[in-house]
Each structure stands twice: as C-alpha cells, then as structure tokens.
Amino acid sequence: MTEKRPDVATRVSSENNALAEVAAFSDQITANVERVIVGKRQQLELLMVAILCQGHVLIEDVPGTGKTMLARATAVSMGLTFKRLQCTPDLLPNDITGVEIYNQQTNAFEFQPGPVFVNILLTDEINRATPRTQAALLEAMQEGQVTTGGITRKLPAPFVVLATQNPIEYEGTFPLPEAQLDRFLMRISLGYPEAVDEIAILRNQRKQHPIEAIEQVVDGNELLRLRDTLTDVHVDETVERYILTLVRATREHNDIALGASPRGSLALYKMGQARAAIHGRDYVLPDDIKILAPLALSHRLILKPESQLRGRSAQNLVSEILERAALTLEEAPRRA
C-alpha cells in the first residue's frame, strides 16, 4: 500500500506552525533577558538570530555595559550550561580545551575537560589572550569539537561562544587574527543606555541584581529542533543576488585589501532566514539584509593601510556599499 503524502496546504500550514514556534521561543527569551538588560531589545534580537544560526558573537564594547550579564541571562533563560573564561596573557590553550592528567590509581591518563565543554562560553576580553591561545578556539567554533592528545571530542550541542573585547584599551592586547574574526557570525555593541533606561537599571538593582531572580522560561534543548525549521524560510533569487552584490562589492572596493569570504555570504543568508522567522515571516526581505549586513560583514574586512590613515573604517565602508548597491528586481537568467 502506497503511503499517502500530505497535500501542499497541509505542508505549508505545518511549516508556518514551526516558524511560529521560533518566534514564540525568541520572544520568551528576549522578554526574560530584558529584565536584566534594559532598553536593548534590538541587540537581544540579534543575539537570538546568532543562536538560532548556530553562530558565535563578538561583543565589542566598553566595560560595564552588561556584556557578562547578557550571556549569563541568556543561558539561564534556556536552562543551558554557562561558563566564563577570563582571558589573560598567561592563559594557555589547555586552559581552554582541557588536559590529560595521569591517574596513579588507574595507571592511565584521564582527560579533564576544559571550560569549552559547555553550551554557552563567555570569553571575556578575548583579545588579551595570546594568538596561540586564541587559536585553541578555532576548531571549537567552526566544527564544534576539540582535538587534544590526538583524540577528537565533540562539544555539547548547542555550543555558542560569546566573546567580548574593549575597543578603547589596546595595551596588553593581541588583535584577533582574520581566521578567528571570520568565525564570528556577527559583531555587535550594546552601547550606553538611554537616560530613562538607566533610571530603570538603578531602580531594578536597588535591593539585588535582577540576574539573581530570573528563571528558565524555555527548554534550551528545543533549540536544536527549531534551528532545522529555518531552512523553510524562503529566500528569493532577488534577495540572493542582493547578498552576493554586497559581498562581492567588499572584494572590489578600492579601500579594502581583503573583502568578505564566502563564509560571510552564507552568514548573511542564514541570518536573514533567522530574523525573518523571529518576526513571524516565512520569507526574507531585502530590509533584513540591509539591517544585518553591517553586523555580518564589517569585522570580516581588512582595510588598506592608506585607507586607515585617511580615517576610513569598515563600518563606514559597508554603509557606503549599502547606499550604492542596487536591488535588482528582474528575474535572473536561468541555465538551460
């Protein structure tokens, strides 16, 4: 007997229900974290975009703006494990990945997992670690695994790195190499709160910090299932060409020595799908790409030295590309 396939209407309804779950999942987490991080709805939404895309986030901001609390509150909201790694120049790769320790009782070496074996890892002031130590995160961030002593071990799923760095203080720091910057899905900044929000922060912490009161609101294990539904979000050919137009423009710009890689194109594509789902849509708009492009591309660019001397910045160049890039609406030629 032949199995009866669901009709198109049933399949579309099922997809819409799944995407509605994504929106509800994100809204619950965002609302809960807002009890701790006041007035930063847009940044919280961007963080959810990254988490849904299985991506890592570089948070570049001055001390005291809530970077640590953001990571901790997000982990608590989903019931996921969380660890904080304070980066210093004397931090070693094994301090991150783990180390083999000889057990005299068993007469064998035993692996002691490092802090990377966690769902959400906050690497505080990542640029204070040496390049050798920073490189210990490359395999973990790209492949969700670490290799020590010739043995490869999978990391827990989901696994997200939230790294912070101070954009002002450079003494005793080591710039992140291009290979590592390219592994961050996006770079965001929380910024100082508005006056009315800062008043709310003062009042919220009158007796105790709100982080001590928030509780889990969703099952973080559902994240893995919800991620798969993002593939149902439609990306029109027009939007695909728009993404490629922006990325290729970074490679051809006179002020840019190294443009965004194909990983940047893929990041922008997936981020567009996640943002659409969070907003309850099953299709990506060009406006999604316009909003996300500076966050997904600017940290992947290397400017020419002479351009830097003229005061150009990656953020300004991406904004310039967005202003010049045309959104072509006509159909692309199809292959025969």
C-alpha positions as CSV (number, residue, x, y, z in Angstrom):
1,M,0.0,0.0,0.0
2,T,1.4,3.4,-1.1
3,E,1.9,5.9,1.7
4,K,-0.3,8.9,1.2
5,R,1.7,12.2,1.1
6,P,0.3,15.3,2.8
7,D,-1.1,17.9,0.4
8,V,0.6,21.2,-0.2
9,A,-1.7,23.1,2.1
10,T,-1.0,20.8,5.0
11,R,2.7,21.0,4.4
12,V,2.6,24.8,4.3
13,S,0.5,25.0,7.4
14,S,3.0,22.7,9.2
15,E,5.9,25.0,8.2
16,N,4.1,28.1,9.4
17,N,3.4,26.5,12.7
18,A,7.0,25.6,13.1
19,L,8.1,29.1,12.3
20,A,5.6,30.5,14.8
21,E,7.3,28.3,17.4
22,V,10.6,30.0,16.5
23,A,9.1,33.5,17.0
24,A,7.5,32.5,20.3
25,F,10.7,30.8,21.5
26,S,12.7,34.0,20.8
27,D,10.1,36.3,22.3
28,Q,10.1,34.4,25.6
29,I,13.8,34.5,25.9
30,T,14.1,38.2,24.9
31,A,11.4,39.3,27.3
32,N,13.1,37.4,30.2
33,V,16.5,38.8,29.4
34,E,15.1,42.3,29.2
35,R,14.5,42.1,32.9
36,V,18.3,42.2,33.3
37,I,19.4,44.1,30.1
38,V,17.1,47.1,29.9
39,G,16.4,49.0,26.7
40,K,18.4,46.8,24.4
41,R,15.7,45.0,22.5
42,Q,17.4,45.2,19.1
43,Q,20.7,43.7,20.5
44,L,18.8,40.9,22.2
45,E,17.0,40.1,19.0
46,L,20.4,40.0,17.2
47,L,21.7,37.6,19.8
48,M,18.8,35.3,19.2
49,V,19.5,35.5,15.5
50,A,23.0,34.3,16.1
51,I,22.0,31.5,18.5
52,L,19.4,30.2,16.0
53,C,22.0,30.2,13.3
54,Q,24.5,28.2,15.5
55,G,26.7,31.3,15.3
56,H,29.2,33.0,17.6
57,V,29.1,36.6,18.6
58,L,31.8,39.2,19.2
59,I,30.6,41.9,21.6
60,E,32.8,44.9,21.3
61,D,32.1,47.5,24.0
62,V,33.5,49.3,27.0
63,P,33.4,47.7,30.5
64,G,30.2,48.0,32.5
65,T,27.6,47.9,29.7
66,G,26.2,44.4,30.6
67,K,28.1,42.0,28.3
68,T,28.6,39.4,31.0
69,M,25.0,39.7,32.3
70,L,23.7,39.3,28.7
71,A,25.5,36.0,28.3
72,R,24.5,34.7,31.7
73,A,20.9,35.7,31.5
74,T,20.5,34.1,28.1
75,A,21.9,30.8,29.4
76,V,19.6,30.9,32.4
77,S,16.6,31.6,30.3
78,M,17.2,28.5,28.2
79,G,18.4,26.3,31.0
80,L,21.8,25.8,29.3
81,T,25.2,25.4,31.0
82,F,27.3,28.5,31.1
83,K,30.9,29.2,31.9
84,R,33.0,32.4,31.9
85,L,36.6,32.3,30.7
86,Q,38.7,35.3,31.7
87,C,41.3,35.8,29.1
88,T,44.8,36.9,30.2
89,P,48.2,36.8,28.5
90,D,49.3,33.8,30.6
91,L,46.3,31.7,29.6
92,L,47.3,28.5,27.8
93,P,45.5,26.5,25.2
94,N,45.0,23.6,27.6
95,D,43.3,26.0,30.0
96,I,40.5,26.2,27.4
97,T,40.3,22.8,25.8
98,G,41.3,20.6,28.7
99,V,44.3,18.5,29.7
100,E,45.4,14.9,30.1
101,I,46.2,14.1,33.8
102,Y,48.0,10.9,34.9
103,N,45.9,8.9,37.5
104,Q,48.2,6.9,39.7
105,Q,45.4,4.7,40.9
106,T,44.3,3.6,37.4
107,N,47.8,3.8,36.0
108,A,46.4,5.7,33.0
109,F,45.9,9.2,31.7
110,E,42.5,10.8,32.1
111,F,41.1,13.7,30.3
112,Q,39.9,16.7,32.3
113,P,37.6,18.8,30.2
114,G,38.3,22.5,29.9
115,P,35.7,25.3,30.1
116,V,35.0,24.9,26.4
117,F,32.8,21.9,27.1
118,V,29.7,23.9,27.8
119,N,26.6,25.3,25.9
120,I,27.4,29.0,26.2
121,L,31.0,30.1,26.7
122,L,31.7,33.7,27.6
123,T,35.3,34.5,26.7
124,D,35.9,37.8,28.5
125,E,38.4,40.2,26.9
126,I,39.4,37.6,24.3
127,N,42.0,39.9,22.8
128,R,44.0,39.7,26.0
129,A,44.9,36.1,25.2
130,T,47.9,35.4,23.1
131,P,47.4,34.3,19.4
132,R,48.4,30.7,20.3
133,T,45.7,30.6,23.0
134,Q,43.1,32.3,20.7
135,A,43.8,29.6,18.1
136,A,42.7,27.0,20.6
137,L,39.1,28.1,19.9
138,L,39.2,27.9,16.1
139,E,38.3,24.2,15.8
140,A,35.7,24.5,18.6
141,M,34.0,27.5,16.9
142,Q,34.0,26.1,13.4
143,E,33.4,22.3,14.0
144,G,32.0,22.0,17.5
145,Q,34.8,19.8,18.6
146,V,38.3,19.9,20.1
147,T,41.4,17.7,19.5
148,T,43.8,17.0,22.3
149,G,46.3,14.3,22.6
150,G,45.4,13.1,19.2
151,I,41.8,12.4,20.2
152,T,38.9,14.4,18.9
153,R,36.0,15.1,21.3
154,K,32.6,16.6,20.4
155,L,31.4,19.6,22.3
156,P,27.9,19.8,23.8
157,A,25.1,21.0,21.5
158,P,24.2,23.7,21.3
159,F,27.6,25.4,21.6
160,V,27.9,29.2,21.3
161,V,30.9,31.5,22.0
162,L,30.1,35.0,23.2
163,A,33.4,36.9,23.2
164,T,34.0,40.4,24.4
165,Q,36.7,42.9,23.8
166,N,37.3,46.5,24.8
167,P,37.5,48.7,21.6
168,I,39.3,51.5,23.5
169,E,42.1,49.9,25.5
170,Y,44.9,48.3,23.5
171,E,47.7,48.0,26.0
172,G,48.5,44.3,26.7
173,T,46.2,43.1,24.0
174,F,46.6,41.0,20.8
175,P,44.5,41.7,17.8
176,L,42.3,38.8,16.7
177,P,43.6,37.1,13.6
178,E,41.5,37.2,10.4
179,A,40.8,33.5,10.6
180,Q,39.2,33.9,14.0
181,L,37.2,37.0,13.2
182,D,35.8,35.2,10.2
183,R,34.4,32.5,12.6
184,F,32.2,35.1,14.4
185,L,28.8,35.3,12.8
186,M,28.4,38.9,13.8
187,R,29.9,41.7,15.8
188,I,27.6,43.8,18.0
189,S,27.8,46.6,20.6
190,L,25.4,47.2,23.4
191,G,26.3,50.8,23.9
192,Y,25.3,53.1,26.8
193,P,21.6,53.0,27.9
194,E,19.2,55.9,27.3
195,A,18.6,58.1,30.4
196,V,15.1,56.6,31.0
197,D,16.6,53.1,30.8
198,E,19.5,53.9,33.1
199,I,17.0,55.1,35.7
200,A,15.2,51.8,35.4
201,I,18.6,50.0,35.9
202,L,19.2,51.9,39.1
203,R,15.8,51.1,40.5
204,N,16.0,47.4,39.4
205,Q,19.2,46.9,41.3
206,R,18.1,48.8,44.5
207,K,17.9,45.6,46.5
208,Q,19.5,42.9,44.4
209,H,20.7,42.3,40.8
210,P,17.8,41.0,38.6
211,I,20.0,38.2,37.4
212,E,19.5,36.5,40.7
213,A,15.7,36.4,40.2
214,I,15.3,35.3,36.6
215,E,14.5,31.7,35.9
216,Q,14.4,29.3,32.9
217,V,11.5,30.1,30.5
218,V,12.1,27.7,27.6
219,D,13.8,24.3,27.1
220,G,17.1,25.0,25.5
221,N,17.2,21.5,24.0
222,E,14.4,22.6,21.7
223,L,16.8,25.0,20.1
224,L,18.3,22.1,18.0
225,R,14.9,21.2,16.6
226,L,13.9,24.8,15.9
227,R,17.1,25.5,14.0
228,D,16.1,23.0,11.4
229,T,12.9,24.9,10.7
230,L,14.8,27.9,9.4
231,T,15.5,26.1,6.2
232,D,11.8,26.5,5.4
233,V,12.2,30.3,5.3
234,H,12.1,31.3,1.6
235,V,15.0,33.4,0.2
236,D,14.0,34.8,-3.2
237,E,16.5,34.9,-6.0
238,T,16.4,38.7,-5.9
239,V,17.5,38.6,-2.3
240,E,20.2,36.0,-3.0
241,R,21.6,38.3,-5.8
242,Y,21.4,41.2,-3.4
243,I,23.5,39.4,-0.8
244,L,26.1,38.5,-3.4
245,T,26.2,42.1,-4.7
246,L,27.0,43.4,-1.2
247,V,29.7,40.7,-0.5
248,R,31.4,41.0,-3.9
249,A,31.4,44.8,-3.5
250,T,33.6,44.4,-0.5
251,R,36.1,42.4,-2.6
252,E,36.2,45.1,-5.3
253,H,36.3,48.2,-3.2
254,N,39.4,50.4,-3.6
255,D,39.8,50.9,0.2
256,I,39.5,47.3,1.1
257,A,42.5,44.9,0.9
258,L,40.6,41.8,1.8
259,G,36.8,41.5,1.4
260,A,34.3,39.2,2.9
261,S,34.7,35.4,2.3
262,P,32.0,33.0,1.1
263,R,31.5,32.3,4.8
264,G,30.3,35.9,5.0
265,S,27.8,35.3,2.3
266,L,26.5,32.2,4.0
267,A,26.3,34.0,7.3
268,L,24.2,36.8,5.8
269,Y,21.9,34.3,4.1
270,K,21.3,32.3,7.3
271,M,20.9,35.4,9.5
272,G,18.3,36.7,7.1
273,Q,16.3,33.5,7.5
274,A,16.6,33.6,11.3
275,R,15.5,37.3,11.5
276,A,12.5,36.6,9.3
277,A,11.4,33.7,11.5
278,I,11.8,35.7,14.6
279,H,9.4,38.3,13.1
280,G,6.9,35.6,12.1
281,R,7.7,35.6,8.4
282,D,8.4,32.6,6.1
283,Y,10.3,34.8,3.7
284,V,13.4,37.1,3.8
285,L,13.0,40.8,2.9
286,P,15.8,43.0,1.4
287,D,15.4,45.1,4.6
288,D,16.5,42.1,6.7
289,I,19.8,42.0,4.7
290,K,20.3,45.8,5.0
291,I,20.0,45.7,8.7
292,L,22.2,42.6,9.1
293,A,24.9,43.4,6.6
294,P,27.0,45.8,8.8
295,L,26.9,43.3,11.6
296,A,27.9,40.3,9.5
297,L,30.5,41.9,7.2
298,S,32.3,44.8,8.8
299,H,34.5,42.6,11.1
300,R,35.5,40.4,8.1
301,L,37.1,43.2,6.2
302,I,40.8,44.3,6.1
303,L,41.3,47.8,5.1
304,K,44.3,49.1,3.2
305,P,46.8,50.9,5.4
306,E,46.4,54.2,3.4
307,S,42.6,54.0,3.9
308,Q,43.0,53.6,7.6
309,L,45.3,56.6,7.7
310,R,42.6,58.6,6.0
311,G,40.2,57.7,8.8
312,R,38.1,55.2,6.9
313,S,36.5,52.4,8.9
314,A,35.0,49.0,8.0
315,Q,31.6,50.1,9.3
316,N,31.6,53.2,7.1
317,L,32.6,51.3,4.0
318,V,29.8,48.8,4.5
319,S,27.3,51.6,4.9
320,E,28.7,53.2,1.7
321,I,28.3,49.9,-0.2
322,L,24.7,49.6,1.1
323,E,23.9,53.0,-0.3
324,R,25.4,52.2,-3.7
325,A,24.3,48.6,-4.1
326,A,21.3,48.3,-6.4
327,L,18.5,45.9,-5.6
328,T,17.7,44.2,-9.0
329,L,14.1,43.1,-9.1
330,E,14.1,41.5,-12.6
331,E,14.4,37.7,-13.0
332,A,17.9,36.4,-13.2
333,P,18.7,34.4,-16.3
334,R,18.3,30.7,-15.8
335,R,20.6,28.0,-17.0
336,A,19.3,25.8,-19.8
